[in-house]
Amino acid sequence: MYANKELWEKLNEELRKLLEEINELKALHASKPEDLTDCTGILGYESEGQGDGLVGFYYDNENFEGPFVKRLDRQIDINLVNESPVDGINFENFSIKWVGYLRVPKTGKYTFISKSDDGH
């Protein structure tokens, strides 16, 4: 029926993965409570964090679009100079989206800093 069965199966698998990711993100978005001081009702909440990191979605463009490489990042401290963040991603134009939770040691204000060479 299809000229290239392997290609069709690969595309089907990629589509299945994307739909899985979309459903995970929808569930994450839907589970956000109004009161962010108590996170026990949030999907993925752990009273004692495992410290396993954040899930990184690496896109081969600046727009978070299309196919991606998914990787568990145990530490977010990336300094890339003419170097790809992961195999299969161009080092010149890429975007990264991290999903997960951060455990903070105490209540207070925290500052997160991001620097990029393209200003995005």
C-alpha positions in Angstrom: 0.0 0.0 0.0 2.8 2.5 0.9 5.9 2.9 -1.3 8.2 3.0 1.7 6.9 1.0 4.7 9.9 1.8 6.9 9.5 5.6 6.3 5.8 5.3 7.1 6.5 3.4 10.3 9.1 5.9 11.3 6.7 8.8 10.7 4.0 7.1 12.6 6.4 6.6 15.6 7.4 10.3 15.5 3.7 11.3 15.4 3.0 9.0 18.4 5.8 10.6 20.4 4.6 14.1 19.6 1.1 13.3 20.6 2.4 11.8 23.8 4.4 15.0 24.5 1.3 17.1 23.7 -0.8 15.1 26.1 1.8 15.4 28.9 2.0 19.2 28.4 -1.8 19.5 28.4 -2.0 17.5 31.7 0.8 19.6 33.2 -1.0 22.8 32.2 -4.4 21.6 33.5 -2.9 20.5 36.8 -1.6 24.0 37.8 -3.5 25.1 41.0 -4.4 28.7 41.6 -2.5 28.6 45.0 1.1 28.0 44.1 2.1 27.7 47.7 0.8 24.2 47.9 2.1 22.0 45.0 0.8 18.6 46.3 -1.9 18.5 43.7 0.3 19.2 40.7 1.0 16.3 38.3 4.6 15.2 38.9 4.9 16.7 42.4 7.3 14.9 44.7 7.4 15.7 48.4 11.0 14.7 48.5 12.4 15.4 45.1 14.5 12.8 43.4 16.9 15.3 42.0 16.7 13.6 38.6 16.7 16.9 36.6 14.5 18.6 34.0 13.4 17.2 30.7 15.0 19.1 27.8 13.3 19.3 24.4 16.0 20.4 21.8 14.7 21.8 18.5 16.8 22.3 15.4 15.5 25.8 14.9 14.8 29.0 17.0 11.1 28.6 17.1 10.5 25.4 19.2 8.9 23.8 16.1 9.1 20.4 14.4 11.0 17.4 15.5 13.0 17.5 18.7 15.5 15.5 20.7 14.3 14.8 24.2 16.9 14.4 27.0 17.0 14.4 30.8 19.2 17.2 31.9 20.5 16.7 35.5 22.1 20.2 35.5 21.2 23.3 33.5 24.5 25.0 33.0 25.2 25.1 29.3 28.0 27.1 27.7 28.2 26.2 24.0 30.6 27.8 21.7 30.5 26.4 18.1 29.2 23.2 19.7 25.9 21.4 19.4 23.9 20.8 22.6 22.9 17.3 21.5 23.6 15.0 18.5 21.4 15.9 15.5 20.9 19.6 16.5 22.7 22.3 14.6 24.9 24.5 16.8 24.0 27.7 15.1 20.2 27.9 15.4 18.5 25.8 18.0 16.0 26.2 20.9 15.6 24.3 24.2 12.5 24.0 26.3 12.9 22.5 29.8 9.9 20.9 31.6 9.9 19.9 35.3 10.0 21.3 38.8 12.7 23.0 40.8 13.0 22.5 44.5 14.0 25.6 46.4 15.5 25.4 49.8 13.5 28.2 51.4 10.8 30.7 50.6 12.2 33.9 49.0 13.0 35.5 45.7 15.2 33.7 43.2 16.7 35.0 39.9 17.1 32.8 36.9 19.5 34.1 34.2 19.6 33.2 30.5 22.1 34.5 28.0 22.1 33.9 24.3 24.0 35.1 21.4 20.9 35.9 19.4 19.0 37.8 22.1 16.0 35.4 22.3 
